[in-house]
Amino acid sequence: VYVSEQIGNDENDGRSAAAPVRSIKRACQIASESVGVKESVIIAGGNYIEDNPISIPPDCSIIGDNLRLVIIRPGC
């Protein structure tokens, strides 16, 4: 499931880099719909402000585009 702070939209299905979701939380929700399937959440560089909590489903990998370009902060 692809995530992009710049071009993402949480109405997208996130299944391609051309149609990513905007939030990591939404990507994890989509990944959790695939029961028994290993999923990856691929996060493009950006500054993400996320609502907590974020539940990462079992068998899901979180992959950042770049260690220094992906910044995740909690929402207020």
TORLO-793246 format. One record per atom (N, C-alpha, C, CB): residue number from 1; residue in one letter; chain; atom name; x, y, z. Coordinates in pm, whole numbers, plus 50000, padded with zeros to 5 digits. Glycine has a CB too. Layout:
# residues N
+-----+------+-----+------+-------+-------+-------+
! seq ! type ! mol ! atom !     x !     y !     z !
+-----+------+-----+------+-------+-------+-------+
! NUM !    A !   A !   CA !     X !     Y !     Z !
...
+-----+------+-----+------+-------+-------+-------+
END
This chain:
# residues 76
+-----+------+-----+------+-------+-------+-------+
! seq ! type ! mol ! atom !     x !     y !     z !
+-----+------+-----+------+-------+-------+-------+
!   1 !    V !   A !    N ! 50087 ! 49884 ! 50000 !
!   1 !    V !   A !   CA ! 50000 ! 50000 ! 50000 !
!   1 !    V !   A !    C ! 50091 ! 50122 ! 50000 !
!   1 !    V !   A !   CB ! 49901 ! 50000 ! 50123 !
!   2 !    Y !   A !    N ! 50072 ! 50210 ! 49902 !
!   2 !    Y !   A !   CA ! 50159 ! 50326 ! 49886 !
!   2 !    Y !   A !    C ! 50102 ! 50447 ! 49960 !
!   2 !    Y !   A !   CB ! 50178 ! 50359 ! 49738 !
!   3 !    V !   A !    N ! 50192 ! 50524 ! 50022 !
!   3 !    V !   A !   CA ! 50155 ! 50645 ! 50097 !
!   3 !    V !   A !    C ! 50239 ! 50761 ! 50047 !
!   3 !    V !   A !   CB ! 50173 ! 50625 ! 50251 !
!   4 !    S !   A !    N ! 50174 ! 50874 ! 50020 !
!   4 !    S !   A !   CA ! 50247 ! 50995 ! 49981 !
!   4 !    S !   A !    C ! 50180 ! 51117 ! 50042 !
!   4 !    S !   A !   CB ! 50253 ! 51008 ! 49826 !
!   5 !    E !   A !    N ! 50257 ! 51192 ! 50118 !
!   5 !    E !   A !   CA ! 50207 ! 51314 ! 50180 !
!   5 !    E !   A !    C ! 50178 ! 51420 ! 50074 !
!   5 !    E !   A !   CB ! 50309 ! 51367 ! 50282 !
!   6 !    Q !   A !    N ! 50252 ! 51418 ! 49964 !
!   6 !    Q !   A !   CA ! 50238 ! 51522 ! 49861 !
!   6 !    Q !   A !    C ! 50125 ! 51495 ! 49763 !
!   6 !    Q !   A !   CB ! 50367 ! 51534 ! 49785 !
!   7 !    I !   A !    N ! 50114 ! 51373 ! 49711 !
!   7 !    I !   A !   CA ! 50013 ! 51348 ! 49607 !
!   7 !    I !   A !    C ! 49904 ! 51251 ! 49651 !
!   7 !    I !   A !   CB ! 50079 ! 51295 ! 49483 !
!   8 !    G !   A !    N ! 49911 ! 51204 ! 49775 !
!   8 !    G !   A !   CA ! 49816 ! 51105 ! 49823 !
!   8 !    G !   A !    C ! 49678 ! 51160 ! 49854 !
!   8 !    G !   A !   CB ! 49870 ! 51040 ! 49944 !
!   9 !    N !   A !    N ! 49580 ! 51071 ! 49852 !
!   9 !    N !   A !   CA ! 49443 ! 51102 ! 49886 !
!   9 !    N !   A !    C ! 49386 ! 50978 ! 49954 !
!   9 !    N !   A !   CB ! 49358 ! 51144 ! 49758 !
!  10 !    D !   A !    N ! 49330 ! 50994 ! 50073 !
!  10 !    D !   A !   CA ! 49279 ! 50878 ! 50146 !
!  10 !    D !   A !    C ! 49158 ! 50814 ! 50081 !
!  10 !    D !   A !   CB ! 49244 ! 50919 ! 50286 !
!  11 !    E !   A !    N ! 49106 ! 50873 ! 49976 !
!  11 !    E !   A !   CA ! 48998 ! 50811 ! 49898 !
!  11 !    E !   A !    C ! 49054 ! 50710 ! 49796 !
!  11 !    E !   A !   CB ! 48916 ! 50918 ! 49825 !
!  12 !    N !   A !    N ! 49184 ! 50717 ! 49767 !
!  12 !    N !   A !   CA ! 49248 ! 50620 ! 49676 !
!  12 !    N !   A !    C ! 49258 ! 50484 ! 49742 !
!  12 !    N !   A !   CB ! 49389 ! 50669 ! 49634 !
!  13 !    D !   A !    N ! 49284 ! 50380 ! 49662 !
!  13 !    D !   A !   CA ! 49302 ! 50247 ! 49719 !
!  13 !    D !   A !    C ! 49446 ! 50220 ! 49760 !
!  13 !    D !   A !   CB ! 49256 ! 50142 ! 49620 !
!  14 !    G !   A !    N ! 49540 ! 50305 ! 49718 !
!  14 !    G !   A !   CA ! 49679 ! 50293 ! 49758 !
!  14 !    G !   A !    C ! 49754 ! 50177 ! 49696 !
!  14 !    G !   A !   CB ! 49686 ! 50281 ! 49903 !
!  15 !    R !   A !    N ! 49696 ! 50111 ! 49599 !
!  15 !    R !   A !   CA ! 49757 ! 49991 ! 49541 !
!  15 !    R !   A !    C ! 49859 ! 50020 ! 49431 !
!  15 !    R !   A !   CB ! 49651 ! 49903 ! 49487 !
!  16 !    S !   A !    N ! 49881 ! 50148 ! 49399 !
!  16 !    S !   A !   CA ! 49986 ! 50183 ! 49302 !
!  16 !    S !   A !    C ! 50052 ! 50314 ! 49345 !
!  16 !    S !   A !   CB ! 49927 ! 50195 ! 49158 !
!  17 !    A !   A !    N ! 50175 ! 50333 ! 49300 !
!  17 !    A !   A !   CA ! 50247 ! 50456 ! 49332 !
!  17 !    A !   A !    C ! 50180 ! 50578 ! 49269 !
!  17 !    A !   A !   CB ! 50392 ! 50446 ! 49286 !
!  18 !    A !   A !    N ! 50101 ! 50556 ! 49165 !
!  18 !    A !   A !   CA ! 50031 ! 50665 ! 49098 !
!  18 !    A !   A !    C ! 49903 ! 50706 ! 49172 !
!  18 !    A !   A !   CB ! 49997 ! 50625 ! 48956 !
!  19 !    A !   A !    N ! 49852 ! 50621 ! 49261 !
!  19 !    A !   A !   CA ! 49729 ! 50651 ! 49335 !
!  19 !    A !   A !    C ! 49747 ! 50617 ! 49483 !
!  19 !    A !   A !   CB ! 49608 ! 50571 ! 49276 !
!  20 !    P !   A !    N ! 49843 ! 50684 ! 49551 !
!  20 !    P !   A !   CA ! 49868 ! 50652 ! 49691 !
!  20 !    P !   A !    C ! 49764 ! 50714 ! 49785 !
!  20 !    P !   A !   CB ! 50006 ! 50699 ! 49731 !
!  21 !    V !   A !    N ! 49760 ! 50661 ! 49907 !
!  21 !    V !   A !   CA ! 49680 ! 50725 ! 50011 !
!  21 !    V !   A !    C ! 49766 ! 50835 ! 50076 !
!  21 !    V !   A !   CB ! 49631 ! 50621 ! 50118 !
!  22 !    R !   A !    N ! 49704 ! 50921 ! 50153 !
!  22 !    R !   A !   CA ! 49777 ! 51032 ! 50214 !
!  22 !    R !   A !    C ! 49829 ! 51000 ! 50354 !
!  22 !    R !   A !   CB ! 49688 ! 51153 ! 50220 !
!  23 !    S !   A !    N ! 49757 ! 50917 ! 50429 !
!  23 !    S !   A !   CA ! 49796 ! 50893 ! 50568 !
!  23 !    S !   A !    C ! 49842 ! 50748 ! 50590 !
!  23 !    S !   A !   CB ! 49679 ! 50925 ! 50661 !
!  24 !    I !   A !    N ! 49933 ! 50735 ! 50683 !
!  24 !    I !   A !   CA ! 49985 ! 50604 ! 50720 !
!  24 !    I !   A !    C ! 49874 ! 50523 ! 50787 !
!  24 !    I !   A !   CB ! 50108 ! 50618 ! 50813 !
!  25 !    K !   A !    N ! 49792 ! 50591 ! 50866 !
!  25 !    K !   A !   CA ! 49681 ! 50523 ! 50933 !
!  25 !    K !   A !    C ! 49588 ! 50458 ! 50831 !
!  25 !    K !   A !   CB ! 49603 ! 50622 ! 51022 !
!  26 !    R !   A !    N ! 49553 ! 50531 ! 50724 !
!  26 !    R !   A !   CA ! 49465 ! 50476 ! 50620 !
!  26 !    R !   A !    C ! 49531 ! 50357 ! 50550 !
!  26 !    R !   A !   CB ! 49428 ! 50586 ! 50517 !
!  27 !    A !   A !    N ! 49661 ! 50368 ! 50525 !
!  27 !    A !   A !   CA ! 49734 ! 50258 ! 50460 !
!  27 !    A !   A !    C ! 49729 ! 50132 ! 50546 !
!  27 !    A !   A !   CB ! 49880 ! 50298 ! 50433 !
!  28 !    C !   A !    N ! 49744 ! 50147 ! 50676 !
!  28 !    C !   A !   CA ! 49737 ! 50032 ! 50766 !
!  28 !    C !   A !    C ! 49597 ! 49973 ! 50770 !
!  28 !    C !   A !   CB ! 49782 ! 50071 ! 50906 !
!  29 !    Q !   A !    N ! 49494 ! 50058 ! 50760 !
!  29 !    Q !   A !   CA ! 49357 ! 50008 ! 50754 !
!  29 !    Q !   A !    C ! 49336 ! 49924 ! 50628 !
!  29 !    Q !   A !   CB ! 49257 ! 50126 ! 50757 !
!  30 !    I !   A !    N ! 49387 ! 49973 ! 50515 !
!  30 !    I !   A !   CA ! 49375 ! 49898 ! 50389 !
!  30 !    I !   A !    C ! 49451 ! 49766 ! 50399 !
!  30 !    I !   A !   CB ! 49428 ! 49982 ! 50270 !
!  31 !    A !   A !    N ! 49572 ! 49769 ! 50455 !
!  31 !    A !   A !   CA ! 49653 ! 49648 ! 50469 !
!  31 !    A !   A !    C ! 49584 ! 49545 ! 50558 !
!  31 !    A !   A !   CB ! 49791 ! 49681 ! 50526 !
!  32 !    S !   A !    N ! 49510 ! 49591 ! 50659 !
!  32 !    S !   A !   CA ! 49444 ! 49498 ! 50751 !
!  32 !    S !   A !    C ! 49326 ! 49426 ! 50686 !
!  32 !    S !   A !   CB ! 49398 ! 49571 ! 50874 !
!  33 !    E !   A !    N ! 49278 ! 49477 ! 50573 !
!  33 !    E !   A !   CA ! 49165 ! 49413 ! 50504 !
!  33 !    E !   A !    C ! 49207 ! 49284 ! 50434 !
!  33 !    E !   A !   CB ! 49105 ! 49510 ! 50403 !
!  34 !    S !   A !    N ! 49336 ! 49266 ! 50412 !
!  34 !    S !   A !   CA ! 49388 ! 49145 ! 50346 !
!  34 !    S !   A !    C ! 49429 ! 49044 ! 50452 !
!  34 !    S !   A !   CB ! 49508 ! 49179 ! 50253 !
!  35 !    V !   A !    N ! 49333 ! 48972 ! 50505 !
!  35 !    V !   A !   CA ! 49357 ! 48876 ! 50612 !
!  35 !    V !   A !    C ! 49441 ! 48759 ! 50559 !
!  35 !    V !   A !   CB ! 49223 ! 48824 ! 50671 !
!  36 !    G !   A !    N ! 49549 ! 48728 ! 50631 !
!  36 !    G !   A !   CA ! 49633 ! 48616 ! 50593 !
!  36 !    G !   A !    C ! 49730 ! 48645 ! 50479 !
!  36 !    G !   A !   CB ! 49548 ! 48502 ! 50556 !
!  37 !    V !   A !    N ! 49735 ! 48769 ! 50434 !
!  37 !    V !   A !   CA ! 49825 ! 48808 ! 50325 !
!  37 !    V !   A !    C ! 49930 ! 48904 ! 50380 !
!  37 !    V !   A !   CB ! 49745 ! 48873 ! 50207 !
!  38 !    K !   A !    N ! 50055 ! 48879 ! 50347 !
!  38 !    K !   A !   CA ! 50160 ! 48971 ! 50389 !
!  38 !    K !   A !    C ! 50152 ! 49098 ! 50306 !
!  38 !    K !   A !   CB ! 50300 ! 48906 ! 50375 !
!  39 !    E !   A !    N ! 50148 ! 49211 ! 50373 !
!  39 !    E !   A !   CA ! 50136 ! 49341 ! 50307 !
!  39 !    E !   A !    C ! 50257 ! 49428 ! 50341 !
!  39 !    E !   A !   CB ! 50005 ! 49413 ! 50349 !
!  40 !    S !   A !    N ! 50285 ! 49525 ! 50255 !
!  40 !    S !   A !   CA ! 50387 ! 49626 ! 50281 !
!  40 !    S !   A !    C ! 50323 ! 49763 ! 50267 !
!  40 !    S !   A !   CB ! 50508 ! 49611 ! 50184 !
!  41 !    V !   A !    N ! 50355 ! 49851 ! 50361 !
!  41 !    V !   A !   CA ! 50315 ! 49991 ! 50353 !
!  41 !    V !   A !    C ! 50441 ! 50067 ! 50315 !
!  41 !    V !   A !   CB ! 50252 ! 50045 ! 50490 !
!  42 !    I !   A !    N ! 50440 ! 50127 ! 50196 !
!  42 !    I !   A !   CA ! 50557 ! 50195 ! 50142 !
!  42 !    I !   A !    C ! 50533 ! 50346 ! 50153 !
!  42 !    I !   A !   CB ! 50586 ! 50153 ! 49994 !
!  43 !    I !   A !    N ! 50613 ! 50413 ! 50235 !
!  43 !    I !   A !   CA ! 50592 ! 50554 ! 50267 !
!  43 !    I !   A !    C ! 50692 ! 50641 ! 50193 !
!  43 !    I !   A !   CB ! 50603 ! 50577 ! 50419 !
!  44 !    A !   A !    N ! 50640 ! 50731 ! 50108 !
!  44 !    A !   A !   CA ! 50725 ! 50825 ! 50035 !
!  44 !    A !   A !    C ! 50774 ! 50934 ! 50130 !
!  44 !    A !   A !   CB ! 50649 ! 50887 ! 49914 !
!  45 !    G !   A !    N ! 50884 ! 50996 ! 50096 !
!  45 !    G !   A !   CA ! 50939 ! 51104 ! 50178 !
!  45 !    G !   A !    C ! 50836 ! 51213 ! 50202 !
!  45 !    G !   A !   CB ! 51062 ! 51163 ! 50111 !
!  46 !    G !   A !    N ! 50836 ! 51267 ! 50323 !
!  46 !    G !   A !   CA ! 50743 ! 51373 ! 50358 !
!  46 !    G !   A !    C ! 50733 ! 51390 ! 50507 !
!  46 !    G !   A !   CB ! 50606 ! 51345 ! 50299 !
!  47 !    N !   A !    N ! 50655 ! 51488 ! 50549 !
!  47 !    N !   A !   CA ! 50632 ! 51518 ! 50689 !
!  47 !    N !   A !    C ! 50489 ! 51478 ! 50721 !
!  47 !    N !   A !   CB ! 50658 ! 51670 ! 50720 !
!  48 !    Y !   A !    N ! 50471 ! 51370 ! 50797 !
!  48 !    Y !   A !   CA ! 50340 ! 51313 ! 50825 !
!  48 !    Y !   A !    C ! 50298 ! 51347 ! 50968 !
!  48 !    Y !   A !   CB ! 50341 ! 51161 ! 50804 !
!  49 !    I !   A !    N ! 50179 ! 51402 ! 50982 !
!  49 !    I !   A !   CA ! 50120 ! 51426 ! 51113 !
!  49 !    I !   A !    C ! 50002 ! 51331 ! 51122 !
!  49 !    I !   A !   CB ! 50076 ! 51579 ! 51134 !
!  50 !    E !   A !    N ! 50013 ! 51233 ! 51210 !
!  50 !    E !   A !   CA ! 49917 ! 51123 ! 51215 !
!  50 !    E !   A !    C ! 49836 ! 51123 ! 51343 !
!  50 !    E !   A !   CB ! 49989 ! 50990 ! 51201 !
!  51 !    D !   A !    N ! 49708 ! 51087 ! 51330 !
!  51 !    D !   A !   CA ! 49623 ! 51066 ! 51446 !
!  51 !    D !   A !    C ! 49660 ! 50932 ! 51510 !
!  51 !    D !   A !   CB ! 49473 ! 51069 ! 51407 !
!  52 !    N !   A !    N ! 49667 ! 50931 ! 51641 !
!  52 !    N !   A !   CA ! 49699 ! 50808 ! 51713 !
!  52 !    N !   A !    C ! 49573 ! 50746 ! 51768 !
!  52 !    N !   A !   CB ! 49797 ! 50835 ! 51826 !
!  53 !    P !   A !    N ! 49569 ! 50618 ! 51788 !
!  53 !    P !   A !   CA ! 49675 ! 50522 ! 51760 !
!  53 !    P !   A !    C ! 49669 ! 50473 ! 51616 !
!  53 !    P !   A !   CB ! 49666 ! 50404 ! 51856 !
!  54 !    I !   A !    N ! 49781 ! 50423 ! 51569 !
!  54 !    I !   A !   CA ! 49789 ! 50356 ! 51440 !
!  54 !    I !   A !    C ! 49812 ! 50209 ! 51470 !
!  54 !    I !   A !   CB ! 49903 ! 50417 ! 51347 !
!  55 !    S !   A !    N ! 49725 ! 50123 ! 51422 !
!  55 !    S !   A !   CA ! 49739 ! 49979 ! 51442 !
!  55 !    S !   A !    C ! 49800 ! 49917 ! 51318 !
!  55 !    S !   A !   CB ! 49602 ! 49913 ! 51475 !
!  56 !    I !   A !    N ! 49917 ! 49859 ! 51336 !
!  56 !    I !   A !   CA ! 49985 ! 49792 ! 51225 !
!  56 !    I !   A !    C ! 49941 ! 49646 ! 51227 !
!  56 !    I !   A !   CB ! 50143 ! 49807 ! 51236 !
!  57 !    P !   A !    N ! 49882 ! 49599 ! 51117 !
!  57 !    P !   A !   CA ! 49831 ! 49462 ! 51116 !
!  57 !    P !   A !    C ! 49944 ! 49358 ! 51119 !
!  57 !    P !   A !   CB ! 49745 ! 49439 ! 50992 !
!  58 !    P !   A !    N ! 49910 ! 49237 ! 51165 !
!  58 !    P !   A !   CA ! 50011 ! 49130 ! 51163 !
!  58 !    P !   A !    C ! 50058 ! 49106 ! 51019 !
!  58 !    P !   A !   CB ! 49952 ! 48998 ! 51223 !
!  59 !    D !   A !    N ! 50179 ! 49060 ! 51005 !
!  59 !    D !   A !   CA ! 50238 ! 49031 ! 50873 !
!  59 !    D !   A !    C ! 50245 ! 49154 ! 50784 !
!  59 !    D !   A !   CB ! 50158 ! 48922 ! 50803 !
!  60 !    C !   A !    N ! 50257 ! 49273 ! 50842 !
!  60 !    C !   A !   CA ! 50268 ! 49396 ! 50763 !
!  60 !    C !   A !    C ! 50404 ! 49459 ! 50787 !
!  60 !    C !   A !   CB ! 50154 ! 49496 ! 50800 !
!  61 !    S !   A !    N ! 50471 ! 49496 ! 50680 !
!  61 !    S !   A !   CA ! 50599 ! 49564 ! 50688 !
!  61 !    S !   A !    C ! 50580 ! 49712 ! 50657 !
!  61 !    S !   A !   CB ! 50703 ! 49501 ! 50591 !
!  62 !    I !   A !    N ! 50649 ! 49798 ! 50730 !
!  62 !    I !   A !   CA ! 50648 ! 49941 ! 50705 !
!  62 !    I !   A !    C ! 50783 ! 49975 ! 50644 !
!  62 !    I !   A !   CB ! 50621 ! 50024 ! 50837 !
!  63 !    I !   A !    N ! 50780 ! 50034 ! 50524 !
!  63 !    I !   A !   CA ! 50903 ! 50065 ! 50451 !
!  63 !    I !   A !    C ! 50905 ! 50214 ! 50420 !
!  63 !    I !   A !   CB ! 50914 ! 49980 ! 50320 !
!  64 !    G !   A !    N ! 51006 ! 50283 ! 50471 !
!  64 !    G !   A !   CA ! 51021 ! 50426 ! 50444 !
!  64 !    G !   A !    C ! 51105 ! 50447 ! 50319 !
!  64 !    G !   A !   CB ! 51085 ! 50498 ! 50563 !
!  65 !    D !   A !    N ! 51069 ! 50547 ! 50241 !
!  65 !    D !   A !   CA ! 51142 ! 50582 ! 50119 !
!  65 !    D !   A !    C ! 51288 ! 50611 ! 50151 !
!  65 !    D !   A !   CB ! 51077 ! 50704 ! 50051 !
!  66 !    N !   A !    N ! 51311 ! 50684 ! 50260 !
!  66 !    N !   A !   CA ! 51445 ! 50722 ! 50299 !
!  66 !    N !   A !    C ! 51442 ! 50757 ! 50447 !
!  66 !    N !   A !   CB ! 51497 ! 50842 ! 50214 !
!  67 !    L !   A !    N ! 51535 ! 50708 ! 50525 !
!  67 !    L !   A !   CA ! 51538 ! 50728 ! 50669 !
!  67 !    L !   A !    C ! 51528 ! 50876 ! 50707 !
!  67 !    L !   A !   CB ! 51665 ! 50669 ! 50727 !
!  68 !    R !   A !    N ! 51593 ! 50963 ! 50634 !
!  68 !    R !   A !   CA ! 51596 ! 51104 ! 50669 !
!  68 !    R !   A !    C ! 51485 ! 51186 ! 50603 !
!  68 !    R !   A !   CB ! 51729 ! 51161 ! 50632 !
!  69 !    L !   A !    N ! 51413 ! 51126 ! 50510 !
!  69 !    L !   A !   CA ! 51309 ! 51201 ! 50439 !
!  69 !    L !   A !    C ! 51168 ! 51171 ! 50488 !
!  69 !    L !   A !   CB ! 51317 ! 51172 ! 50293 !
!  70 !    V !   A !    N ! 51151 ! 51065 ! 50568 !
!  70 !    V !   A !   CA ! 51019 ! 51030 ! 50621 !
!  70 !    V !   A !    C ! 51016 ! 51072 ! 50768 !
!  70 !    V !   A !   CB ! 50989 ! 50875 ! 50604 !
!  71 !    I !   A !    N ! 50933 ! 51172 ! 50798 !
!  71 !    I !   A !   CA ! 50920 ! 51223 ! 50934 !
!  71 !    I !   A !    C ! 50775 ! 51203 ! 50978 !
!  71 !    I !   A !   CB ! 50961 ! 51375 ! 50942 !
!  72 !    I !   A !    N ! 50757 ! 51133 ! 51089 !
!  72 !    I !   A !   CA ! 50622 ! 51105 ! 51139 !
!  72 !    I !   A !    C ! 50609 ! 51167 ! 51277 !
!  72 !    I !   A !   CB ! 50593 ! 50951 ! 51143 !
!  73 !    R !   A !    N ! 50506 ! 51250 ! 51293 !
!  73 !    R !   A !   CA ! 50479 ! 51316 ! 51420 !
!  73 !    R !   A !    C ! 50335 ! 51290 ! 51461 !
!  73 !    R !   A !   CB ! 50507 ! 51469 ! 51411 !
!  74 !    P !   A !    N ! 50307 ! 51285 ! 51592 !
!  74 !    P !   A !   CA ! 50169 ! 51265 ! 51637 !
!  74 !    P !   A !    C ! 50086 ! 51392 ! 51616 !
!  74 !    P !   A !   CB ! 50166 ! 51223 ! 51784 !
!  75 !    G !   A !    N ! 49957 ! 51374 ! 51585 !
!  75 !    G !   A !   CA ! 49864 ! 51486 ! 51575 !
!  75 !    G !   A !    C ! 49833 ! 51538 ! 51715 !
!  75 !    G !   A !   CB ! 49734 ! 51445 ! 51502 !
!  76 !    C !   A !    N ! 49779 ! 51657 ! 51722 !
!  76 !    C !   A !   CA ! 49747 ! 51717 ! 51853 !
!  76 !    C !   A !    C ! 49630 ! 51652 ! 51919 !
!  76 !    C !   A !   CB ! 49720 ! 51863 ! 51840 !
+-----+------+-----+------+-------+-------+-------+
END
